[in-house]
Amino acid sequence: MGGANDEASLRKLLERLQEDLEELEEEKVFTLSQTGLHVTGGAVKKFEADLRGLKERIKDVEEQLRQCRG
C-alpha cells in the first residue's frame, strides 16, 4: 500500500465505519429503551458483538492510515 488513492479510500472506509458505528449505537439505545418491547439476551449479545467488531475494524483502518503516512 502507499499511494494517495489508498489513503483516500481508507479515509472513506473509516468514515463509513464510524457512521455505521454511530447508527448501531443509536439503534441499540433505541431498541433497549423501548419499555413495551422484550429484548432477548441473545439480541443484546449480538449488539455488543457487532459494536465490538466495528470498533476493531475502525482500529485496523486507523492503523493502516498511520502506516500510509509513514
PEKAJO-V832737 format. One record per backbone hydrogen bond with DSSP energy under -1.0 kcal/mol. CO is the residue of the C=O (numbers start at 0). NH is the residue of the N-H. E is the energy in kcal/mol with one decimal. If there is no record, write none. Layout:
co = (CO | CO)
nh = (NH | NH)
e = (E | E)
This chain:
co = (2 | 3 | 4 | 5 | 6 | 7 | 8 | 9 | 10 | 11 | 12 | 13 | 14 | 15 | 16 | 17 | 18 | 19 | 20 | 21 | 22 | 23 | 24 | 25 | 26 | 27 | 28 | 39 | 40 | 41 | 42 | 43 | 44 | 45 | 46 | 47 | 48 | 49 | 50 | 51 | 52 | 53 | 54 | 55 | 56 | 57 | 58 | 59 | 60 | 61 | 62 | 63 | 64)
nh = (6 | 7 | 8 | 9 | 10 | 11 | 12 | 13 | 14 | 15 | 16 | 17 | 18 | 19 | 20 | 21 | 22 | 23 | 24 | 25 | 26 | 27 | 28 | 29 | 30 | 31 | 32 | 43 | 44 | 45 | 46 | 47 | 48 | 49 | 50 | 51 | 52 | 53 | 54 | 55 | 56 | 57 | 58 | 59 | 60 | 61 | 62 | 63 | 64 | 65 | 66 | 67 | 68)
e = (-2.1 | -2.6 | -2.5 | -2.3 | -2.4 | -2.2 | -2.4 | -2.8 | -2.4 | -2.4 | -2.7 | -2.4 | -2.1 | -2.6 | -2.4 | -2.2 | -2.6 | -2.5 | -2.5 | -2.2 | -2.6 | -2.5 | -2.3 | -2.7 | -2.9 | -2.9 | -1.4 | -1.8 | -2.5 | -2.1 | -2.4 | -2.4 | -2.7 | -2.9 | -2.8 | -2.6 | -2.5 | -2.3 | -2.5 | -2.3 | -2.2 | -2.5 | -2.2 | -2.3 | -2.4 | -2.6 | -2.3 | -2.2 | -2.3 | -2.1 | -2.0 | -1.8 | -1.7)
